[in-house]
Amino acid sequence: MKPERLVALAFGVSVLSSLALVIVYVAGGDAQLEGLLLGLALGGLGAGVVVWATRLLHEDVAIEERGQLSSEAERSEAAEALDEPDLTRRSMLVRMLIGASGTLAAALAIPALSLGPRPGQSLFRTRWIAGKRLVDLDGNPVRPEQVQAGAVQTVFPEGEVGAADAQTVLLKVDPAALQLPAGREEWAPEGVLGYSKICTHAGCPVGLYRAESHELLCPCHQSTFDVLRGGEPTFGPADRPLPQLPIEVDDQGFLVATGDFSEPVGPGFWNLQSDEGEDQAS
Amino acid sequence: MKVLRWFDERLGVAAMARKGLRKVFPDHWSFLLGEIALFCFVILVATGTFLTLFYRPDSVPVTYQGPYAPLQGQEVSAAYESVMRISFEVRAGLVMRQIHHWAALVFVAAVVVHAMRIFFTGAFRKPRELNWIIGVVLLILALGMGFTGYSLPDDLLSGTGLRIAYSVLISVPFVGPYLAFLAFGGEFPTEGIISRLFVLHVMLLPGIIIAMIGAHLAILARQKHAQFPGGKASESNVVGKPFWPGQAFKSVGLLLLTGAVLSFMGGLIQINPVWDYGPFDATVVSAPAQPDWYIGWLEGALRLFPPFDVTFFGILIPSPFIPGVVVPGIAFGLMTLWPFIEARLTGDHDHHHLLNRPRDVPFRTGIGTAAFLFFLILTIAGGNDVMAIMFNVQVEAVTNVLRIAIFLVPALGGLLAHRISIQLQTAAPLRLGESTRVRRNAQGGFE
């Protein structure tokens, strides 16, 4: 085909597609058709222009000299112009000018602190306190016999459903198989265990449970935690165990916490292991 | 003519126009990569402006009552609800959203491939170091644009990305918790983060990108194009086609064709179906979950890194710190400084306007190949769960193999690229200014 015809054809396709695009829009719209027609409208125009440039424009090779980017003479003249004696002689004032500007910049940066509160205790503590009942997403308290072996369930402190840092995964195992760290013998009534659902690596909810190997798995970076051994990490980038929630059964048969988690929950930060949390809590 | 006179009499533009119209552009396909990146950005601004008019940067909870039945009656954020409205109710909204998302993916890809072209041909050498640094800054800004935009729909997947970003930020020794609380406005998840990301995504970052693109192009115009050797090309000239009309037509054509391809993709290939992911919920995460491709290497670094929470004098260095902060910091630092590092290593401080073929500088090609493979393996590691499903093996096995591959593959690949470059050099030495024909003779040799 002659290039002129090809270009005309491409422009024609573009015009028709643009018109069709308007019709589709007025008729109610459809994402597939809109994308297709917009693509044809743009593509027809583009193809026509490119064919025009490559087949109909006969241009010779052009050569442009680069010329000199910089020269010694210009440089020394510029340096001379810059060297203003009234500035260089008063070096004390120049230094003060720089200092004052720096102080002003610092003062102007301070309002950035309004962007967020100081972390304070919030990273060390959650809403769990001794005596808080464990409730499900609908706010109903949970009895140990309602917890299904082989499944996981998310619970919150009573009255705090949705409090992200208090989310706890509840599961049931054979009490005889438990190898919890010393001091946690009473933390698993009837084999019911509560762990922080926030991964100690990058904070994703540890939502997957491999019942046969008793492991909680984080789907984000595949950190794996052994629920029988106090949430010890067994694979993946997490290096700290999942904090465990101490629980017991109250006199009405519901699960209650006997305190906050064994450690601060969630991703690590530099002073996580300091006793700052305990100091200020007491 | 009349228009030209009107402006020339007021601004004196005729001389500038004459020079500009005759500016010479070397004719090589690889010079179009940067243009594709620029045109993607143009399309991003156009589609993004449309989306901004309908999007609500607000995490206040509302009840979804739109036409998408599975979510009706569910509590979602206003931001998520507005993205659902754009997708299902605003006419032409879905196609705009999908073109915008595809354009973002292609934008970053074009920037990366453009940077690789600059690297492997040595176009960053003196006097172009400044433009290389601006390019690296543009790459980082493009990643920032991508991540902030990805987070705006406030769906389950994007919320997970934000959570990981928070965890990386909080891992910085001494200042991490303060930085994280300032950036997010408190402990994750926070209400204010969506509106902050919105300001970054539609105002601050695009503003800086536009300024940087301006500087990038101004420096390019001032220094004139580098060019491949051959023909009449020399260090003191530029050989090619003048801007007007051929190059101008080709560039406009490329802009339109880039738009055409992105429109086809946006119309025909579904992307980021936020209605499938559902709204953000702090207690839920989907699996397998992958970020957009250009964040994959960071995600992969987090996945591959061994469990390594070190404590020095009671100061905890959490395991996300090294793969999430130190590795990217070193990577971008080395990339930024590469022109100076190379000049120091080679002792070459001359001006260079003629480009290298990758084979001409084996050590640079080897290092570039190793760096590329390093990022490639990390990106693959970002999908280790997908690979485990695909090959029906345990995800632990995939991770362990990749933990070895991240050292082995770049090292071997780099050495191989170095060796191949040398082989290619001896097989076909570069001859300037003449066309070379190699023929095989009857005895099997070359002449």
Interface residues (C-beta under 8 A of the other chain):
Chain A: Y25 G28 G29 A31 Q32 L33 E34 G35 L36 L38 G39 L40 L42 G43 L45 G46 A47 G48 V49 V50 W52 A53 T54 L57 E59 V61 A62 I63 E64 E65 R66 L69 A112 L113 L115 G116 P117 R118 P119 S122 L123 T154 G162 A164 D165 Q167 K197 H201 A202 G203 C204 P205 G207 L208 C218 P219 C220 H221 Q222 S223 T224 P233 F235 G236 P237 A238 D239 R240 G266 P267 G268 F269 W270 N271 L272 Q273 S274
Chain B: R22 K23 V24 R91 A92 L94 V95 Q98 I99 P127 T160 R163 I164 Y166 S167 V168 I170 S171 V172 P173 F174 G176 P177 Y178 A180 F181 L182 A183 F184 G185 G186 E187 F188 P189 R222 Q223 K224 G231 K232 E235 S236 N237 V238 V239 G240 K241 P242 P245 G246 F249 K250 V252 G253 L254 L255 L256 L257 G259 A260 V261 S263 F264 M265 G266 G267 L268 A282 T283 V284 V285 S286 A287 P288 A289 E299 L302 R303 L304 F305 P306 P307 F308 D309 T311 G314 I315 L316 I317 P318 S319 P320 P323 H351 H353 N384 D385 V395 E396 T399
